[in-house]
């Protein structure tokens, strides 16, 4: 998170991968689509959203705390925007201060998850939706953002509990969207084009983190 310039992420575009039911029916001609096929496709039509439950989390064990609506926008990922990346952040503050910022409509930014130093995971935005976390519209649309409690110049803030919890979270995200576990697809905020941020900083142990993610991928959830 840290110091940032207010970034704008415009209104949701029509999904480039949205499947039009009308077109599907036309292509099928007089054939009758099976009931389960219709059930699978109905929510892919423009303007129709996937079923949602208030307070539902995407990651088992996470606690739901909603971010301000001003800091994200509704989407139907991965069907309107494919997800192929995880972006790692450091909050430049405490867990409580990050939650407060993401609930502030004037902040204009928030991540999907925050991982606390003790390993607790809070989800503030559904993975379905586009969080304003990367400062780059394309990267926002195609990624899941994970914040980590602490400061980039304090290596002691990057605890083993945090690394392990975050690695398990990232492993599940990568498995869910078939994201390769490599440094081209699991990146730091500093690597986002056009960013003015430096997190997760020089003390972030990428070798350790990627090793933990790969190990978590082979461990039953």
C-alpha positions in Angstrom: 0.0 0.0 0.0 2.3 2.8 1.3 2.4 6.2 -0.4 0.4 6.4 -3.5 -1.1 8.7 -6.0 -4.8 8.4 -6.3 -5.5 6.2 -9.3 -8.7 5.9 -11.3 -10.2 2.7 -12.6 -13.1 3.5 -14.9 -16.5 2.0 -15.1 -16.7 -1.7 -15.9 -16.3 -2.6 -19.6 -18.5 -5.2 -21.3 -16.7 -8.5 -20.7 -14.5 -9.4 -23.6 -15.1 -13.1 -22.9 -18.8 -12.8 -22.0 -20.8 -15.5 -23.8 -24.1 -14.3 -25.3 -26.9 -16.7 -24.6 -28.8 -15.5 -27.7 -25.8 -16.3 -29.9 -25.5 -19.7 -28.3 -29.1 -20.5 -29.0 -28.8 -19.3 -32.6 -25.8 -21.4 -33.2 -27.6 -24.4 -31.7 -30.4 -23.9 -34.2 -33.4 -26.0 -33.2 -31.5 -28.1 -30.8 -32.7 -27.9 -27.2 -29.9 -27.0 -24.8 -29.6 -29.3 -21.8 -30.8 -27.9 -18.5 -27.4 -28.2 -16.9 -25.8 -26.3 -19.8 -28.3 -23.5 -19.5 -27.7 -23.4 -15.7 -23.9 -23.1 -16.4 -24.3 -20.4 -19.0 -27.0 -18.0 -17.9 -24.8 -15.8 -15.7 -22.3 -15.3 -18.6 -24.7 -13.0 -20.4 -23.9 -9.2 -20.2 -25.6 -7.6 -17.2 -26.2 -11.0 -15.4 -24.0 -11.6 -12.4 -22.9 -14.8 -10.7 -24.8 -15.7 -7.5 -23.4 -13.9 -4.5 -23.8 -14.4 -0.8 -23.2 -11.5 1.6 -20.0 -12.1 3.6 -19.0 -15.1 1.6 -15.2 -15.6 1.4 -13.2 -17.3 -1.4 -10.5 -18.7 0.9 -11.4 -21.0 3.7 -10.4 -19.6 7.0 -10.4 -16.0 5.9 -12.5 -13.5 7.8 -14.7 -11.2 5.8 -14.5 -7.4 6.4 -16.0 -5.4 3.5 -14.0 -2.7 1.8 -15.7 0.5 0.7 -17.6 0.2 -2.6 -15.5 3.2 -3.8 -12.3 1.1 -3.7 -13.3 -1.7 -6.1 -15.8 -2.4 -8.9 -18.2 -5.3 -9.6 -17.1 -7.9 -12.1 -17.7 -11.5 -13.0 -14.1 -12.7 -13.1 -12.7 -14.9 -14.5 -15.4 -14.9 -17.2 -15.2 -11.2 -18.1 -11.6 -10.7 -17.1 -9.2 -13.6 -16.9 -7.1 -13.9 -13.7 -3.5 -14.8 -14.3 -1.5 -13.0 -11.6 -1.1 -12.4 -7.9 0.3 -9.1 -6.8 2.2 -8.9 -3.4 2.0 -5.7 -1.3 3.2 -4.5 2.0 0.8 -2.2 3.9 3.3 0.4 5.2 1.4 0.3 8.4 -0.5 -1.9 10.9 -3.3 -4.3 10.0 -5.9 -2.1 11.6 -4.7 1.0 9.6 -4.9 -1.0 6.4 -8.5 -2.1 7.1 -9.5 1.4 8.0 -7.9 2.8 4.8 -9.7 0.2 2.6 -13.0 1.0 4.3 -12.5 4.7 3.5 -14.2 5.8 0.3 -11.7 8.6 -0.1 -8.7 6.2 -0.2 -9.6 5.0 -3.7 -7.6 1.8 -3.3 -7.9 -1.6 -1.6 -6.6 -5.2 -2.0 -8.6 -8.4 -2.0 -6.8 -9.8 1.1 -4.7 -8.6 4.0 -2.4 -11.1 5.8 -1.5 -10.2 9.4 1.9 -10.8 11.0 0.4 -13.7 13.0 -0.9 -15.4 9.8 -4.6 -14.3 10.1 -6.2 -13.7 6.7 -8.9 -11.1 6.1 -10.7 -10.8 2.8 -12.2 -7.4 1.9 -13.1 -7.8 -1.8 -14.4 -10.9 -3.6 -12.1 -12.4 -6.2 -15.0 -12.0 -8.6 -14.5 -8.2 -8.5 -11.8 -5.8 -9.6 -9.8 -4.3 -6.7 -8.0 -1.0 -7.1 -4.7 -2.2 -5.7 -2.1 -2.1 -8.5 -2.4 1.4 -9.8 -2.7 -0.1 -13.4 -6.1 -0.9 -14.8 -5.0 -3.9 -16.8 -3.2 -5.4 -13.9 -6.1 -4.7 -11.6 -8.5 -6.6 -13.9 -6.2 -9.6 -14.3 -4.9 -10.1 -10.7 -5.6 -10.8 -7.1 -4.0 -8.4 -4.6 -2.6 -9.5 -1.3 -1.4 -7.0 1.3 0.9 -7.9 4.2 1.1 -6.1 7.5 4.3 -4.2 8.1 6.9 -1.8 6.7 9.2 -2.5 3.8 12.3 -1.3 5.8 11.6 -3.5 8.8 12.6 -7.1 8.0 11.3 -8.3 11.4 7.8 -7.4 10.3 7.9 -10.2 7.6 7.3 -13.1 10.0 7.3 -16.8 9.2 3.6 -17.0 10.1 2.9 -14.3 7.5 5.0 -16.0 4.8 3.4 -19.4 5.4 -0.2 -18.1 5.5 0.3 -15.9 2.5 1.9 -18.8 0.6 -1.1 -21.1 1.3 -3.5 -18.4 0.1 -1.5 -17.7 -3.1 -1.2 -21.5 -3.7 -5.0 -21.8 -3.6 -5.5 -18.8 -5.9 -3.0 -20.2 -8.4 -4.8 -23.6 -8.3 -8.2 -22.0 -8.7 -7.3 -20.0 -11.8 -4.6 -22.3 -13.2 -1.9 -19.6 -12.6 1.7 -20.8 -13.0 3.7 -20.6 -9.8 6.6 -18.5 -11.1 7.9 -14.9 -10.8 6.2 -13.9 -14.0 2.8 -14.5 -12.4 3.5 -13.9 -8.7 4.9 -10.4 -8.6 5.5 -7.5 -6.3 3.7 -4.2 -6.5 7.0 -2.6 -7.6 6.9 -4.7 -10.7 3.6 -3.3 -12.0 4.2 -1.0 -15.0 3.7 2.7 -14.1 3.7 2.2 -10.3 5.4 4.6 -7.9 5.5 2.0 -5.2 8.5 0.0 -3.9 6.7 -2.8 -2.0 7.1 -5.5 -1.0 10.7 -4.1 -0.7 14.2 -5.5 -0.7 13.7 -7.5 2.5 10.9 -9.6 1.0 12.4 -13.2 0.6 11.1 -14.2 -2.8 13.0 -17.5 -2.9 11.4 -18.5 0.4 8.0 -17.3 -0.6 8.0 -19.2 -3.9 9.3 -22.3 -2.2 6.4 -22.2 0.3 3.8 -21.6 -2.4 5.1 -24.7 -4.4 5.0 -26.8 -1.2 1.5 -25.6 -0.4 0.4 -26.6 -4.0 1.2 -30.2 -3.2 -0.4 -30.2 0.3 -4.1 -31.1 0.5 -6.2 -28.0 1.3 
